Amino acid sequence: YIGTIDLDRAELGIACLLSNDTTYFTALTVDDFHSLVASKKFKKPVNEISKKERFTAKSVNFGGVLYGGSAAGIANRIHVEPEIVQAIQDWYKQGFPVLTNWIEEQKAEAVKTSQVVTYFGRVRNLNNLRWDQKRRIGVNTAVQSVASDVMLYIVTRLASLLRRDKLKSKILFPVHDELLLDIHPSEVESLVVLLKQAFKDILKTPIGQLE
């Protein structure tokens, strides 16, 4: 079998941990965070949110909050009115002030030092970049780098567990926030157990200190 594991909303979760925003954490634990955000903007029950409304909220959740996209830029890309995007961004600032403050601190530090130092100690030099580029990269690198490191940890830990138990299943390759697996038919249940172990073991890394 070919299977995939998706680190659903991993970057949103990383931002939650790094900012220590407990209100944001509570919001992320719902079944569909993107629909929740859309319901706040469009003032509709979650089960009545359309695919386009959910997509709009998802685009802002990532591009308009964590990645510093402007309301006009995102609106142009997803073909909605800028006022809709701006309203969601404004709702974020009011609903998640701790997250908002952390984002602004990341931006200011990136401009001040011309670099980004991630939670795992990776350093990205921002010399010769514009002020607005430093602000944007100061946030998205802080989040995306950690999310990438988490995926790499899962890959290496799972590979180690597969070798330990001498399973025939194999890791094919990661793609952004997904992991593609070649699963032997007789090992499905065993692989699920090892996957859960690999995810739990993340808490043994410095990420565990952010709980």
C-alpha positions in Angstrom: 0.0 0.0 0.0 1.0 3.6 -0.5 0.0 5.8 2.4 0.5 9.4 3.4 0.8 11.1 6.8 -0.2 14.8 6.8 1.0 17.1 9.6 -2.3 18.9 9.6 -2.0 22.5 10.6 1.6 21.9 11.8 2.7 25.4 11.1 -0.3 26.9 13.0 0.5 24.6 15.9 4.2 25.6 15.9 3.2 29.3 16.0 0.9 28.4 18.9 3.8 26.8 20.8 6.3 29.5 20.1 3.9 32.3 21.1 2.4 30.4 24.0 -1.0 31.7 23.1 -3.4 29.5 25.1 -6.5 31.0 23.4 -5.1 30.2 20.0 -4.3 26.6 21.3 -8.0 26.1 22.3 -9.2 27.3 18.9 -6.8 25.0 17.1 -8.2 21.9 18.9 -11.5 22.1 17.1 -12.2 19.7 14.2 -11.9 22.3 11.5 -10.1 25.5 12.5 -10.3 27.0 9.0 -14.1 26.7 9.1 -14.2 28.1 12.6 -12.4 31.2 11.4 -14.7 31.5 8.4 -17.8 31.2 10.6 -16.5 34.2 12.7 -16.0 36.3 9.6 -19.1 35.3 7.6 -21.3 35.0 10.8 -22.6 31.6 9.8 -22.6 28.2 11.7 -19.6 26.1 10.9 -21.7 23.5 9.1 -23.0 26.1 6.7 -19.6 27.4 5.6 -19.0 27.0 1.9 -15.8 25.6 0.3 -14.9 29.1 -0.9 -15.4 30.7 2.5 -13.3 28.0 4.1 -10.6 28.5 1.5 -10.6 32.2 2.1 -10.1 31.7 5.8 -7.4 29.1 5.3 -5.5 31.5 2.9 -5.6 34.2 5.6 -4.7 31.8 8.4 -1.4 31.0 6.7 -0.6 33.8 4.2 -2.2 36.7 5.9 -1.2 35.9 9.5 1.9 33.7 9.7 3.5 34.8 6.4 2.8 38.5 6.4 0.8 38.8 3.3 -1.2 42.0 2.7 -4.9 42.1 2.5 -4.7 43.4 -1.1 -2.2 40.8 -2.1 -4.1 37.8 -0.7 -7.4 39.1 -2.0 -6.0 39.4 -5.5 -4.6 35.9 -5.4 -7.8 34.2 -4.2 -10.2 36.5 -6.0 -12.1 38.0 -3.1 -12.6 41.6 -1.8 -9.6 43.0 0.2 -12.1 44.0 2.9 -12.9 40.3 3.6 -9.2 39.5 4.1 -8.7 42.6 6.2 -11.7 41.7 8.4 -10.2 38.2 9.1 -6.8 39.7 9.9 -8.5 42.2 12.3 -10.4 39.4 14.0 -7.1 37.6 14.6 -5.6 40.6 16.3 -8.5 40.9 18.6 -9.0 37.2 19.2 -5.4 36.2 19.6 -3.5 39.1 21.1 -0.6 36.9 22.5 0.0 35.4 19.0 -0.2 38.9 17.5 2.3 40.3 19.9 4.7 37.4 19.3 4.4 38.0 15.5 5.2 41.7 15.9 8.1 40.9 18.2 9.5 38.5 15.6 9.2 41.2 12.9 10.9 43.8 15.0 13.8 41.5 16.0 14.4 40.6 12.3 14.6 44.2 11.3 16.8 45.1 14.3 19.3 42.2 13.9 19.0 41.4 10.2 18.7 37.8 10.9 16.3 35.1 12.2 17.4 32.6 14.8 14.9 29.7 15.0 14.0 27.7 18.1 16.4 24.9 17.1 19.2 27.5 16.6 19.2 27.8 12.8 20.3 31.2 11.6 19.1 32.9 8.5 20.9 36.1 7.4 18.7 38.9 6.2 21.3 41.4 5.2 20.6 43.4 2.0 16.9 42.7 2.2 14.2 45.4 2.3 12.5 46.3 5.6 9.3 44.6 4.6 11.1 41.5 3.5 12.8 41.2 6.9 9.5 41.5 8.7 7.9 38.8 6.6 10.8 36.4 6.8 11.2 37.1 10.5 7.9 35.3 11.1 7.6 32.7 8.4 11.2 31.4 8.8 10.7 31.1 12.6 7.6 28.9 12.0 8.4 27.0 8.8 11.9 26.1 9.9 10.7 24.5 13.1 7.9 22.7 11.3 10.5 21.4 8.8 12.7 20.2 11.6 9.7 18.4 13.2 9.1 16.6 10.0 12.7 15.6 9.6 12.7 14.3 13.2 9.6 12.1 12.5 11.3 10.8 9.3 14.5 9.8 11.0 12.8 8.5 14.2 10.4 6.4 12.2 13.2 5.0 10.0 15.0 4.0 13.1 12.0 2.2 14.5 11.4 0.4 11.2 14.9 -0.9 11.3 14.7 -1.9 14.9 11.6 -4.0 14.3 12.8 -5.3 10.9 9.7 -4.3 9.1 9.4 -4.4 5.3 7.5 -1.1 5.1 9.6 1.9 3.9 9.6 5.6 4.0 9.6 6.9 0.5 10.0 10.7 1.0 8.5 13.7 2.7 6.7 16.4 0.7 6.4 19.7 2.6 4.1 18.6 5.4 3.3 15.1 4.1 5.2 11.9 4.5 4.8 9.2 1.8 5.1 5.6 2.9 5.3 2.2 1.2 3.4 0.0 3.6 3.6 -3.8 3.4 0.0 -5.2 3.6 0.8 -7.3 6.7 2.3 -4.4 8.6 -0.4 -1.8 8.7 -1.2 -2.1 12.4 2.5 -2.3 13.3 3.3 0.8 11.3 0.5 2.8 13.0 2.0 1.9 16.4 5.5 3.0 15.3 4.1 6.2 13.8 2.4 7.1 17.0 5.7 6.4 18.8 7.6 8.7 16.5 5.1 11.5 17.1 5.2 11.0 20.8 9.0 11.1 20.8 8.9 14.6 19.5 8.3 15.6 23.1 11.8 14.3 23.9 13.3 17.1 21.7 13.3 20.8 22.8 9.8 21.0 21.4 8.7 19.2 24.6 9.8 22.2 26.6 7.2 24.4 24.9 4.2 22.4 26.3 
